[in-house]
Amino acid sequence: MQGAVCLLVLTLAMGSSSVAIAQFFDRPPPPPDPRSGREAAAQDLTGYWVSVVSEYWHLRMLMPPRGNYSMLPLTAEAREFAGAWNPGDDAGNECRSYGAAAVMRLPGRLHIQWADDETLQIDIDSGTQTRLLHFDETEAGPPSWQGHSMASWVSQSGAEDARYLKVTTTNMLPGYLRKNGVPYSGDAALEEHFDVFTEPNGDRWMVITSIVTDPANLTRPYAVTNHFRQVDDGSGWDPTPCRVDHPR
């Protein structure tokens, strides 16, 4: 008899849980935030930032050796393409390694400012590139090196003061994840999380986690973390054109 009572209580509890779960998923989505991207900004990303290369220095500060694909989850087709790559193949397309999927990984400086209330602009001196992060429903144009980026302020916990910037970029021209010809396709997608924090000594840092997915060239998502330290002004700003380096 006692076992039957316990079974009845468990059944009722499971039924209550199922109802609660169903009610949770039946909830309507939260209403859209009426504020502009600038008004809703959880963090101030504006200013000048310099990349701090504290890992994989030999792959980021120097031209990666031919055939070096370490830590890259490449398909067999991507390895074959990269193995046959020749710097001369990129004449007229020198910006292939400066596209959105790779440019934040290059050493250099960023200048971030609001172009308007719904557009955050990132100017990059490496390759003299400009990224536009849209907080509204701006339509994508033709594919480009920097693609089309949609941005929003999000929080895993739902707390207003715990939000970070999430950016999803598609509509990119095919490019290189590394300068030694490692490819990503026009079907690749880039997801980025921007977060800013201040050290006790007052230094401000920006950490950008980038995740690239590309079924044509990657066997799984490829994730890296890039670090930037804020600097006082643009005195070190040094725009340089896209260029094709020769492997060692």
Residue frames as qw, qx, qy, qz and C-alpha x, y, z in Angstrom:
[[0.000, 0.886, 0.463, 0.000, 0.00, 0.00, 0.00],
 [0.310, -0.789, 0.097, 0.522, 2.81, 2.37, 0.90],
 [0.415, -0.125, 0.594, 0.678, 4.48, 1.68, -2.44],
 [0.216, 0.629, 0.661, 0.349, 1.27, 2.50, -4.29],
 [0.137, -0.933, -0.240, 0.231, 0.97, 5.82, -2.45],
 [0.389, -0.572, 0.347, 0.633, 4.57, 6.70, -3.34],
 [0.371, 0.193, 0.692, 0.588, 3.92, 5.84, -6.99],
 [0.092, 0.825, 0.544, 0.123, 0.81, 8.04, -7.01],
 [0.250, -0.877, -0.007, 0.411, 2.75, 10.98, -5.51],
 [0.421, -0.320, 0.532, 0.661, 5.56, 10.53, -8.04],
 [0.310, 0.466, 0.702, 0.441, 3.09, 10.40, -10.92],
 [0.022, -0.927, -0.369, 0.057, 1.38, 13.59, -9.75],
 [0.356, -0.734, 0.205, 0.541, 4.75, 15.30, -9.32],
 [0.410, -0.041, 0.639, 0.649, 5.83, 14.31, -12.82],
 [0.197, 0.695, 0.632, 0.280, 2.53, 15.52, -14.19],
 [0.163, -0.933, -0.161, 0.277, 2.95, 18.87, -12.44],
 [0.410, -0.505, 0.415, 0.636, 6.49, 19.18, -13.82],
 [0.379, 0.285, 0.695, 0.540, 5.26, 18.44, -17.33],
 [0.066, 0.877, 0.469, 0.077, 2.60, 21.12, -17.02],
 [0.295, -0.847, 0.072, 0.437, 5.17, 23.61, -15.72],
 [0.437, -0.232, 0.571, 0.655, 7.58, 22.82, -18.56],
 [0.287, 0.546, 0.672, 0.409, 4.79, 23.12, -21.14],
 [0.067, -0.944, -0.301, 0.116, 3.74, 26.45, -19.66],
 [0.403, -0.642, 0.271, 0.593, 7.36, 27.64, -19.77],
 [0.355, -0.024, 0.652, 0.670, 7.74, 26.85, -23.46],
 [0.144, 0.690, 0.659, 0.262, 4.29, 28.26, -24.23],
 [0.195, -0.748, -0.190, 0.605, 5.26, 31.64, -22.84],
 [0.502, 0.841, 0.141, 0.147, 5.25, 34.37, -25.47],
 [0.664, 0.180, -0.110, 0.717, 8.67, 35.80, -26.31],
 [0.259, -0.613, -0.276, 0.694, 9.64, 38.97, -24.46],
 [0.366, 0.898, 0.235, -0.061, 8.62, 42.16, -26.23],
 [0.666, 0.417, -0.008, 0.618, 11.31, 43.77, -28.36],
 [0.416, -0.505, -0.206, 0.728, 13.45, 46.35, -26.63],
 [0.300, 0.897, 0.320, 0.058, 12.19, 49.75, -27.84],
 [0.279, -0.843, 0.249, 0.387, 15.56, 51.32, -27.21],
 [0.614, 0.716, -0.331, -0.039, 18.14, 51.78, -29.97],
 [0.890, 0.075, -0.304, 0.332, 21.34, 49.76, -29.93],
 [0.308, 0.448, -0.345, 0.765, 23.21, 52.74, -28.53],
 [0.475, -0.533, 0.140, -0.686, 20.60, 53.48, -25.84],
 [0.938, -0.275, -0.053, -0.204, 20.52, 49.83, -24.75],
 [0.576, 0.518, -0.555, 0.302, 24.32, 49.48, -24.70],
 [0.828, -0.539, -0.152, 0.028, 25.37, 47.43, -21.70],
 [0.704, -0.383, 0.151, 0.578, 29.05, 48.21, -22.20],
 [0.222, 0.921, -0.141, -0.288, 31.07, 51.03, -23.74],
 [0.860, 0.068, 0.340, 0.375, 33.18, 49.55, -26.53],
 [0.409, 0.894, 0.044, 0.180, 34.06, 52.87, -28.15],
 [0.328, -0.847, 0.375, 0.186, 37.64, 54.12, -28.41],
 [0.519, 0.622, -0.584, -0.052, 40.97, 52.78, -29.62],
 [0.882, -0.327, 0.325, -0.102, 42.11, 49.24, -28.85],
 [0.274, 0.638, -0.708, -0.128, 45.37, 47.38, -29.54],
 [0.945, -0.034, -0.289, -0.149, 45.55, 43.61, -29.94],
 [0.349, -0.652, 0.651, -0.172, 47.57, 41.76, -27.31],
 [0.832, 0.257, -0.469, -0.149, 49.05, 38.57, -28.78],
 [0.404, -0.575, 0.635, -0.321, 49.75, 36.33, -25.80],
 [0.753, -0.021, 0.655, -0.066, 49.18, 32.96, -27.46],
 [0.749, 0.398, 0.466, 0.251, 50.22, 31.27, -30.72],
 [0.079, -0.820, 0.180, 0.537, 52.60, 34.16, -31.41],
 [0.302, -0.286, 0.727, 0.546, 54.33, 32.24, -34.23],
 [0.269, 0.439, 0.808, 0.286, 51.03, 31.83, -36.09],
 [0.058, 0.892, 0.436, -0.102, 49.71, 35.36, -35.60],
 [0.157, -0.873, 0.183, 0.424, 52.72, 37.67, -35.65],
 [0.162, -0.427, 0.735, 0.502, 54.56, 35.72, -38.34],
 [0.667, 0.270, -0.406, -0.564, 53.41, 34.19, -41.62],
 [0.838, -0.191, 0.468, -0.206, 52.34, 30.62, -40.77],
 [0.192, -0.372, 0.822, 0.386, 54.55, 28.00, -42.45],
 [0.598, 0.178, -0.507, -0.595, 53.15, 26.28, -45.49],
 [0.645, -0.071, -0.753, -0.109, 51.14, 23.24, -44.45],
 [0.118, -0.014, -0.717, 0.687, 50.73, 24.32, -40.82],
 [0.469, -0.416, -0.437, -0.645, 47.08, 23.69, -39.95],
 [0.305, -0.088, -0.804, 0.503, 47.53, 23.04, -36.23],
 [0.107, 0.317, 0.611, -0.718, 44.35, 23.38, -34.12],
 [0.445, 0.261, -0.206, -0.832, 42.19, 23.80, -37.22],
 [0.593, 0.138, 0.769, -0.195, 39.42, 21.18, -37.69],
 [0.316, 0.480, -0.429, -0.697, 39.76, 21.05, -41.48],
 [0.895, 0.279, 0.264, -0.227, 37.99, 18.76, -43.89],
 [0.727, -0.059, 0.503, 0.464, 40.09, 16.73, -46.32],
 [0.452, 0.728, 0.355, 0.374, 39.03, 19.08, -49.11],
 [0.135, -0.988, 0.058, -0.039, 40.20, 22.15, -47.14],
 [0.635, -0.545, 0.435, 0.334, 43.58, 20.52, -46.47],
 [0.676, 0.286, 0.501, 0.459, 43.95, 19.74, -50.14],
 [0.234, 0.912, 0.214, 0.260, 43.08, 23.32, -51.10],
 [0.329, -0.916, 0.216, 0.073, 45.50, 24.81, -48.57],
 [0.742, -0.293, 0.470, 0.377, 48.24, 22.40, -49.59],
 [0.581, 0.432, 0.460, 0.513, 47.98, 23.56, -53.20],
 [0.001, 0.973, 0.195, -0.124, 47.78, 27.27, -52.30],
 [0.623, 0.145, 0.092, 0.763, 50.29, 29.63, -53.89],
 [0.128, -0.601, -0.234, 0.753, 50.66, 33.33, -52.93],
 [0.025, -0.154, 0.478, 0.865, 50.55, 34.28, -56.60],
 [0.042, -0.449, -0.856, -0.253, 47.01, 32.92, -56.84],
 [0.150, -0.744, -0.544, 0.357, 45.72, 35.89, -54.84],
 [0.223, -0.058, 0.218, 0.948, 46.81, 38.68, -57.14],
 [0.271, -0.311, -0.358, -0.838, 43.91, 41.15, -57.10],
 [0.704, -0.521, -0.369, -0.311, 42.37, 39.43, -54.07],
 [0.371, 0.360, -0.607, 0.604, 44.89, 40.37, -51.42],
 [0.395, -0.366, 0.338, -0.772, 42.15, 40.84, -48.79],
 [0.759, -0.119, -0.581, -0.267, 41.20, 37.15, -48.62],
 [0.595, -0.163, -0.650, 0.444, 42.90, 36.80, -45.21],
 [0.031, 0.035, -0.303, 0.952, 41.36, 40.07, -43.92],
 [0.445, -0.402, -0.549, -0.582, 37.70, 39.00, -44.00],
 [0.541, -0.571, 0.141, -0.601, 35.45, 39.06, -40.94],
 [0.959, -0.217, -0.171, -0.063, 36.16, 35.43, -40.03],
 [0.836, 0.003, -0.170, 0.521, 39.88, 36.16, -39.55],
 [0.270, 0.706, -0.073, 0.651, 40.60, 39.89, -39.34],
 [0.505, -0.787, 0.108, -0.338, 40.09, 40.23, -35.57],
 [0.935, -0.262, 0.071, 0.228, 42.80, 37.59, -35.13],
 [0.639, 0.508, -0.056, 0.576, 45.40, 39.69, -36.94],
 [0.465, -0.432, -0.260, 0.728, 47.74, 41.92, -34.91],
 [0.147, 0.451, 0.286, 0.832, 46.77, 45.58, -35.13],
 [0.039, 0.184, 0.447, -0.875, 44.48, 48.25, -33.73],
 [0.002, -0.610, -0.759, -0.229, 40.74, 48.87, -33.69],
 [0.086, 0.010, 0.160, -0.983, 38.81, 52.12, -33.60],
 [0.091, -0.488, -0.866, -0.061, 35.23, 51.59, -32.44],
 [0.126, 0.157, 0.168, -0.965, 32.55, 54.28, -32.66],
 [0.407, 0.540, 0.687, -0.267, 28.81, 54.63, -33.22],
 [0.182, 0.148, 0.546, 0.804, 28.08, 55.42, -36.87],
 [0.417, -0.374, -0.200, -0.804, 24.46, 56.06, -35.83],
 [0.567, -0.349, 0.447, -0.597, 22.11, 54.91, -33.07],
 [0.942, 0.043, 0.214, -0.254, 21.71, 51.45, -34.64],
 [0.848, 0.453, -0.178, 0.209, 25.17, 50.85, -36.11],
 [0.568, -0.724, 0.313, 0.234, 28.44, 50.22, -34.30],
 [0.664, 0.709, -0.229, 0.063, 31.42, 50.77, -36.58],
 [0.754, -0.491, 0.317, 0.299, 34.76, 48.98, -36.16],
 [0.503, 0.808, -0.308, -0.002, 37.66, 50.34, -38.19],
 [0.898, -0.283, 0.234, 0.243, 40.65, 48.00, -38.34],
 [0.061, 0.850, -0.396, -0.342, 44.07, 49.28, -39.34],
 [0.401, -0.227, 0.842, 0.281, 45.27, 45.83, -40.51],
 [0.279, 0.324, 0.805, 0.411, 44.16, 45.75, -44.14],
 [0.154, 0.087, -0.007, -0.984, 42.27, 49.05, -43.66],
 [0.237, -0.349, -0.861, -0.283, 38.98, 47.23, -43.10],
 [0.328, -0.146, 0.260, -0.896, 35.64, 48.48, -41.72],
 [0.185, -0.301, -0.935, -0.015, 32.98, 46.36, -40.05],
 [0.376, -0.258, 0.001, -0.890, 29.42, 47.60, -39.45],
 [0.102, -0.188, -0.939, 0.268, 27.45, 45.91, -36.66],
 [0.336, -0.308, -0.333, -0.825, 23.71, 46.47, -37.19],
 [0.132, 0.108, 0.787, -0.593, 21.22, 46.48, -34.32],
 [0.586, 0.372, 0.192, -0.694, 18.26, 46.96, -36.65],
 [0.776, 0.261, 0.574, 0.006, 16.90, 44.94, -39.57],
 [0.182, 0.730, -0.402, -0.522, 19.20, 46.43, -42.20],
 [0.929, 0.336, 0.119, -0.096, 19.14, 44.32, -45.35],
 [0.645, -0.361, 0.484, 0.468, 22.33, 42.64, -46.51],
 [0.414, 0.748, -0.278, -0.437, 23.94, 43.83, -49.73],
 [0.818, 0.413, -0.400, -0.017, 26.15, 41.79, -52.04],
 [0.895, -0.328, -0.096, 0.286, 28.66, 39.44, -50.34],
 [0.177, 0.887, -0.302, 0.301, 31.75, 41.27, -49.09],
 [0.488, 0.307, -0.686, 0.444, 34.92, 40.61, -47.09],
 [0.094, -0.154, 0.616, -0.767, 33.25, 41.81, -43.88],
 [0.170, -0.358, -0.910, -0.122, 29.84, 40.32, -44.68],
 [0.377, -0.566, -0.213, -0.701, 26.62, 41.37, -42.97],
 [0.307, 0.002, -0.763, 0.568, 26.71, 41.58, -39.17],
 [0.491, -0.632, -0.341, -0.493, 23.65, 41.59, -36.89],
 [0.266, 0.217, -0.641, 0.686, 24.25, 42.65, -33.27],
 [0.576, -0.632, -0.320, -0.408, 22.30, 42.48, -30.01],
 [0.105, -0.495, 0.636, -0.582, 22.88, 42.91, -26.28],
 [0.815, -0.205, -0.476, -0.257, 22.23, 39.58, -24.57],
 [0.255, -0.527, 0.667, -0.461, 22.67, 37.91, -21.18],
 [0.469, -0.007, -0.881, -0.064, 22.72, 34.22, -20.31],
 [0.163, -0.245, -0.774, 0.560, 21.36, 35.03, -16.85],
 [0.045, -0.746, -0.592, -0.303, 18.83, 37.61, -18.02],
 [0.377, -0.707, -0.241, 0.547, 20.36, 40.24, -15.74],
 [0.318, 0.940, 0.106, 0.055, 20.54, 43.74, -17.20],
 [0.157, -0.892, 0.418, 0.069, 24.04, 44.35, -15.81],
 [0.649, -0.287, 0.675, 0.200, 25.40, 41.03, -17.14],
 [0.730, 0.636, 0.228, -0.101, 24.80, 41.66, -20.83],
 [0.418, -0.401, 0.527, 0.622, 27.44, 41.39, -23.52],
 [0.465, 0.581, -0.233, -0.626, 27.47, 42.08, -27.25],
 [0.665, 0.080, 0.731, 0.135, 26.60, 39.18, -29.53],
 [0.333, 0.625, -0.329, -0.625, 27.30, 39.52, -33.25],
 [0.740, 0.176, 0.643, 0.094, 26.36, 37.10, -36.04],
 [0.163, 0.658, -0.395, -0.620, 28.00, 37.60, -39.43],
 [0.711, 0.272, 0.633, 0.142, 27.05, 35.93, -42.72],
 [0.514, 0.839, 0.179, 0.005, 27.12, 36.89, -46.41],
 [0.338, -0.743, 0.437, 0.379, 30.95, 36.86, -46.50],
 [0.641, 0.624, -0.418, -0.157, 33.09, 36.38, -49.57],
 [0.967, -0.095, -0.129, 0.199, 35.23, 33.22, -49.43],
 [0.030, 0.887, -0.395, 0.237, 38.46, 33.94, -47.58],
 [0.653, 0.230, -0.647, 0.321, 41.26, 32.51, -45.47],
 [0.697, -0.693, -0.180, -0.030, 41.28, 31.65, -41.78],
 [0.603, -0.582, 0.253, 0.483, 45.06, 31.90, -41.91],
 [0.239, 0.815, -0.281, -0.447, 47.33, 33.66, -44.33],
 [0.169, -0.366, 0.861, 0.310, 48.80, 30.38, -45.60],
 [0.383, 0.088, -0.655, -0.645, 45.70, 29.61, -47.64],
 [0.035, 0.231, 0.932, -0.278, 43.43, 27.85, -45.12],
 [0.167, -0.273, -0.467, -0.824, 39.98, 28.47, -46.66],
 [0.261, 0.384, 0.715, -0.523, 36.52, 29.33, -45.44],
 [0.186, 0.377, 0.741, 0.523, 33.61, 29.40, -47.88],
 [0.191, -0.266, -0.152, -0.933, 30.87, 31.84, -48.68],
 [0.653, -0.454, -0.509, -0.330, 28.53, 29.65, -46.59],
 [0.482, -0.058, -0.611, 0.626, 30.59, 30.23, -43.43],
 [0.355, -0.822, -0.258, -0.362, 28.99, 31.94, -40.44],
 [0.388, 0.242, -0.505, 0.732, 30.74, 33.83, -37.65],
 [0.509, -0.768, -0.347, -0.177, 29.39, 34.28, -34.13],
 [0.402, 0.339, -0.409, 0.746, 31.20, 36.66, -31.77],
 [0.504, -0.768, -0.390, 0.062, 30.80, 37.61, -28.12],
 [0.297, 0.568, -0.228, 0.733, 32.31, 40.96, -27.08],
 [0.611, -0.707, -0.345, 0.093, 32.93, 41.56, -23.37],
 [0.257, 0.677, -0.266, 0.636, 34.73, 44.44, -21.62],
 [0.700, -0.630, -0.294, 0.161, 36.18, 44.56, -18.11],
 [0.085, 0.874, -0.282, 0.386, 38.45, 46.85, -16.09],
 [0.722, 0.012, -0.532, 0.442, 41.51, 45.74, -14.13],
 [0.494, -0.738, -0.323, 0.327, 42.18, 47.09, -10.61],
 [0.444, -0.319, 0.134, 0.827, 44.92, 49.31, -12.06],
 [0.293, 0.663, 0.105, -0.681, 42.38, 50.94, -14.40],
 [0.019, 0.257, -0.764, -0.591, 43.36, 49.13, -17.62],
 [0.730, 0.299, 0.260, -0.557, 40.32, 48.29, -19.77],
 [0.176, -0.206, 0.905, 0.329, 40.31, 45.04, -21.72],
 [0.737, 0.278, -0.031, -0.615, 38.03, 43.68, -24.41],
 [0.352, -0.163, 0.916, 0.099, 37.75, 39.93, -24.96],
 [0.655, 0.347, -0.205, -0.638, 36.20, 38.71, -28.21],
 [0.529, -0.069, 0.846, 0.010, 35.28, 35.05, -28.55],
 [0.492, 0.439, -0.379, -0.649, 34.86, 34.09, -32.20],
 [0.610, 0.038, 0.789, -0.067, 33.21, 30.90, -33.45],
 [0.367, 0.427, -0.500, -0.658, 33.36, 30.04, -37.15],
 [0.692, 0.148, 0.696, -0.127, 31.17, 27.34, -38.67],
 [0.402, 0.572, -0.451, -0.555, 31.67, 26.22, -42.25],
 [0.884, 0.029, 0.436, -0.166, 30.37, 22.80, -43.35],
 [0.756, 0.640, -0.138, 0.015, 32.40, 23.03, -46.55],
 [0.469, 0.630, -0.490, 0.378, 35.79, 23.37, -44.85],
 [0.163, -0.441, 0.670, -0.575, 35.44, 22.64, -41.12],
 [0.460, -0.153, -0.872, -0.063, 34.48, 19.37, -39.45],
 [0.380, -0.661, -0.590, 0.267, 33.24, 21.25, -36.36],
 [0.023, -0.982, -0.090, -0.164, 32.98, 24.87, -35.17],
 [0.662, 0.184, -0.234, 0.688, 36.34, 26.61, -34.79],
 [0.340, -0.913, -0.210, -0.082, 36.57, 28.88, -31.73],
 [0.576, 0.176, -0.258, 0.756, 39.29, 31.35, -30.70],
 [0.307, -0.875, -0.310, 0.212, 39.55, 34.15, -28.15],
 [0.483, 0.486, 0.005, 0.728, 41.17, 37.50, -28.99],
 [0.434, -0.687, -0.349, 0.466, 42.28, 40.10, -26.44],
 [0.299, 0.654, 0.118, 0.685, 42.49, 43.88, -26.84],
 [0.400, -0.493, -0.390, 0.667, 43.66, 46.56, -24.42],
 [0.162, 0.929, 0.310, 0.123, 42.22, 50.06, -24.67],
 [0.539, -0.020, -0.021, 0.842, 44.68, 52.87, -25.39],
 [0.059, -0.580, -0.313, 0.750, 44.24, 56.59, -24.78],
 [0.371, 0.718, -0.054, -0.586, 44.14, 57.80, -28.37],
 [0.867, 0.465, 0.178, 0.012, 44.88, 57.03, -31.99],
 [0.047, -0.860, 0.458, 0.221, 48.54, 57.99, -31.92],
 [0.387, -0.318, 0.838, 0.216, 49.56, 54.43, -32.86],
 [0.717, 0.501, 0.386, -0.292, 46.91, 54.10, -35.56],
 [0.123, -0.505, 0.669, 0.531, 48.62, 52.72, -38.67],
 [0.806, 0.414, 0.252, -0.340, 46.29, 51.73, -41.56],
 [0.188, -0.415, 0.780, 0.429, 48.01, 49.31, -43.92],
 [0.671, 0.269, -0.337, -0.603, 46.68, 47.79, -47.15],
 [0.950, -0.044, 0.278, -0.134, 45.82, 44.12, -47.55],
 [0.229, 0.685, -0.671, -0.170, 48.85, 42.14, -48.59],
 [0.985, 0.036, -0.145, -0.083, 49.80, 38.57, -49.43],
 [0.315, -0.734, 0.602, -0.010, 52.74, 37.28, -47.42],
 [0.699, 0.366, -0.606, -0.104, 54.99, 34.45, -48.54],
 [0.889, -0.445, -0.006, -0.110, 55.19, 31.40, -46.28],
 [0.248, -0.740, 0.625, 0.019, 58.41, 30.44, -44.58]]
